[in-house]
């Protein structure tokens, strides 16, 4: 199981060819195994031009996740792919596969759960589907950029459903974690996830527009904020229409919130504190906006780009640039 992405891997077999219609990916009355169902689902997804990126990276993984869910199995399990499905099981598989095709709903919203940093989270339309290369950063001791044994306080800005905050709390048991978001609906989902992971004593949820209602200083501030620019918002596939727009859109260049973070974060960091922020495809716009700032761009073995780190010292050193950059030129 990867840190932030569900991957379903089958042994290589000759490609199957099943008759398929939009409302019956799997044909009733035919002998169908779990493997057949996954392959047929993937073929149907490709035929209908589905888009991935909400926890999976390809049609096979997406179809596998949904088929296993329909059968009451977890992607963490290794099922018997040669198992023949009953007519009722074929019907349940068809239901989820067809819904994914017709309604273009991300798989995590259909299954009601997603995985991040090896942990399972409740997922629904109150917040974005958990997905970020930051999972790898958390699980690999923050890449050694901040001394693990000196992390006692963490702030997760724009927490959404709480996956980053909860993953940090699990990974750093000595730390207290604050998690803020402006969306009351997202915070309600985050609360359910905090309770599910039994972290009520260590993860505090804060309704706040960035730092507005945040108090104190932290050893690590980490954020996966909205960062999609206006042009990309206009071109997004239908899958993204099911997610809350406020969790995606961030102005013309995708940096509306990040500019504020850069300007204010040093006030909320301890002396040797670190700021880590994902900006995705807006990385180029960020470097163009602040060419003098030495952003450290993190590299990930499991894929993903557009995550930078800056120390408190660097934030202070470039405070004037960040103040002048609050308004895009």
URKANOR-V505339 format. One record per backbone hydrogen bond with DSSP energy under -0.5 kcal/mol. NH is the residue of the N-H (numbers start at 1). CO is the residue of the C=O. E is the energy in kcal/mol with one decimal. If there is no record, write none. Layout:
nh: [NH & NH]
co: [CO & CO]
e: [E & E]
This chain:
nh: [2 & 6 & 7 & 9 & 21 & 24 & 28 & 30 & 32 & 34 & 35 & 37 & 38 & 39 & 40 & 41 & 42 & 43 & 44 & 45 & 46 & 47 & 48 & 49 & 50 & 53 & 62 & 63 & 64 & 65 & 66 & 67 & 68 & 69 & 70 & 71 & 72 & 73 & 77 & 79 & 81 & 83 & 85 & 90 & 91 & 92 & 93 & 94 & 95 & 96 & 97 & 98 & 99 & 100 & 101 & 102 & 103 & 104 & 105 & 109 & 110 & 111 & 112 & 113 & 114 & 116 & 117 & 118 & 119 & 121 & 123 & 127 & 135 & 136 & 137 & 138 & 139 & 140 & 141 & 142 & 143 & 144 & 145 & 150 & 151 & 152 & 154 & 155 & 156 & 157 & 157 & 158 & 159 & 162 & 166 & 167 & 168 & 169 & 170 & 171 & 172 & 173 & 175 & 176 & 177 & 178 & 179 & 180 & 181 & 184 & 187 & 188 & 189 & 190 & 191 & 192 & 193 & 194 & 195 & 196 & 197 & 198 & 199 & 202 & 203 & 204 & 204 & 206 & 208 & 208 & 210 & 212 & 214 & 218 & 219 & 220 & 221 & 222 & 223 & 224 & 227 & 228 & 230 & 231 & 233 & 234 & 235 & 236 & 236 & 240 & 241 & 242 & 243 & 247 & 248 & 249 & 250 & 250 & 256 & 259 & 260 & 261 & 262 & 263 & 264 & 265 & 267 & 268 & 269 & 270 & 273 & 274 & 275 & 276 & 277 & 278 & 279 & 280 & 282 & 283 & 286 & 287 & 288 & 289 & 290 & 291 & 293 & 295 & 296 & 297 & 298 & 298 & 300 & 303 & 308 & 309 & 310 & 312 & 315 & 316 & 317 & 318 & 319 & 322 & 323 & 324 & 325 & 326 & 327 & 328]
co: [5 & 55 & 5 & 7 & 24 & 21 & 26 & 27 & 30 & 83 & 81 & 33 & 34 & 35 & 36 & 37 & 38 & 39 & 40 & 41 & 42 & 43 & 44 & 46 & 45 & 56 & 58 & 59 & 60 & 61 & 62 & 63 & 64 & 65 & 66 & 67 & 69 & 68 & 74 & 77 & 79 & 80 & 32 & 86 & 87 & 88 & 89 & 90 & 91 & 92 & 93 & 94 & 95 & 96 & 97 & 98 & 99 & 100 & 99 & 106 & 106 & 107 & 108 & 108 & 121 & 119 & 3 & 3 & 116 & 114 & 112 & 124 & 132 & 133 & 133 & 134 & 135 & 136 & 138 & 137 & 140 & 141 & 142 & 147 & 148 & 150 & 176 & 220 & 178 & 155 & 222 & 180 & 180 & 159 & 162 & 163 & 164 & 165 & 166 & 167 & 168 & 171 & 172 & 152 & 202 & 154 & 204 & 156 & 206 & 182 & 183 & 184 & 185 & 186 & 187 & 188 & 189 & 190 & 191 & 192 & 193 & 195 & 194 & 199 & 199 & 177 & 202 & 179 & 181 & 206 & 208 & 209 & 211 & 268 & 153 & 153 & 274 & 155 & 276 & 157 & 248 & 248 & 251 & 252 & 229 & 230 & 231 & 232 & 233 & 237 & 238 & 239 & 240 & 244 & 245 & 245 & 228 & 251 & 250 & 255 & 256 & 257 & 258 & 259 & 260 & 261 & 264 & 265 & 266 & 218 & 270 & 219 & 310 & 221 & 308 & 223 & 306 & 306 & 279 & 280 & 282 & 283 & 284 & 285 & 286 & 288 & 290 & 293 & 309 & 295 & 296 & 307 & 304 & 300 & 277 & 296 & 275 & 273 & 311 & 312 & 313 & 314 & 316 & 318 & 319 & 320 & 321 & 323 & 324 & 326]
e: [-0.8 & -3.9 & -0.5 & -0.5 & -1.1 & -1.4 & -0.6 & -1.6 & -0.5 & -1.4 & -2.5 & -2.4 & -2.3 & -2.5 & -2.8 & -2.5 & -2.6 & -2.4 & -2.3 & -2.5 & -2.5 & -2.3 & -2.0 & -1.3 & -2.1 & -1.4 & -2.1 & -2.9 & -2.5 & -2.3 & -2.0 & -2.8 & -2.5 & -1.9 & -2.5 & -1.5 & -1.7 & -3.5 & -2.0 & -0.6 & -1.1 & -2.1 & -3.5 & -2.5 & -2.1 & -2.0 & -2.4 & -2.6 & -2.0 & -1.7 & -2.6 & -2.8 & -1.7 & -2.1 & -1.7 & -3.1 & -2.2 & -0.7 & -0.6 & -1.0 & -1.2 & -2.8 & -1.9 & -0.6 & -2.4 & -2.6 & -2.0 & -1.4 & -1.9 & -3.3 & -1.6 & -1.8 & -1.6 & -1.1 & -1.2 & -2.5 & -2.5 & -1.4 & -0.8 & -2.1 & -1.9 & -2.0 & -2.4 & -1.7 & -1.6 & -0.9 & -2.2 & -2.5 & -2.8 & -0.7 & -1.8 & -0.7 & -2.7 & -2.3 & -2.5 & -2.5 & -2.4 & -2.2 & -2.3 & -2.3 & -2.6 & -0.6 & -2.0 & -2.4 & -3.1 & -2.9 & -2.9 & -2.4 & -2.0 & -0.6 & -2.0 & -1.8 & -1.8 & -2.7 & -2.4 & -1.6 & -1.9 & -2.7 & -2.4 & -2.1 & -1.7 & -1.5 & -2.3 & -1.6 & -2.4 & -2.8 & -0.5 & -2.9 & -1.7 & -0.8 & -1.1 & -2.0 & -1.8 & -2.1 & -1.9 & -1.3 & -2.7 & -2.9 & -2.1 & -0.8 & -0.6 & -2.8 & -0.9 & -0.5 & -2.2 & -1.7 & -0.8 & -0.6 & -0.9 & -1.2 & -1.1 & -1.1 & -1.4 & -1.7 & -2.1 & -2.5 & -2.1 & -0.5 & -1.9 & -2.5 & -0.8 & -2.3 & -2.6 & -1.7 & -2.1 & -2.9 & -1.4 & -1.7 & -1.0 & -2.9 & -2.6 & -1.4 & -3.0 & -2.7 & -2.1 & -2.3 & -3.9 & -1.3 & -2.4 & -1.5 & -2.0 & -2.3 & -2.2 & -1.9 & -2.0 & -0.5 & -1.6 & -1.9 & -1.7 & -0.8 & -0.6 & -2.8 & -0.5 & -0.8 & -2.6 & -1.7 & -2.3 & -2.0 & -2.2 & -2.6 & -2.4 & -1.7 & -1.6 & -2.1 & -2.3 & -2.6 & -1.5 & -1.1 & -0.6 & -0.6]
